[in-house]
Amino acid sequence: MGAQRFTPEFKEEAVRQISERGYSVANVSEQLGVSAHSLYK
């Protein structure tokens, strides 16, 4: 089973939600359907 690939746009939006909008990593990971570990990477 290979690693899931995310588009650059998806990654940028995830980071923007955490850094600019102040959402928690846990909240963003739940909303986007990815693990918190993926967001930290």
C-alpha positions in Angstrom: 0.0 0.0 0.0 1.6 3.3 -1.2 1.6 6.6 0.5 -1.2 9.0 -0.4 -0.1 11.9 -2.5 -1.5 15.4 -1.9 -1.4 18.3 -4.4 0.6 21.4 -3.6 -2.6 23.4 -3.4 -4.1 20.9 -0.8 -0.9 21.2 1.3 -0.8 25.0 1.1 -4.4 25.3 2.2 -3.9 22.9 5.1 -0.9 25.0 6.3 -2.8 28.2 5.8 -5.7 27.0 8.0 -3.3 26.2 10.8 -0.8 29.1 10.5 -3.0 32.0 9.3 -6.5 31.1 10.5 -5.4 29.7 13.9 -7.1 26.3 13.6 -5.6 23.4 15.5 -3.8 20.6 13.7 -6.4 18.2 15.2 -9.3 20.2 13.8 -7.8 20.6 10.4 -6.8 16.9 10.1 -10.4 15.9 11.0 -11.9 18.4 8.5 -9.6 17.3 5.7 -9.8 13.6 6.5 -6.0 13.2 7.0 -4.0 12.2 10.0 -2.4 14.8 12.2 0.9 13.1 11.5 0.5 13.9 7.8 0.0 17.5 8.6 3.1 17.7 10.8 5.1 16.1 8.0 
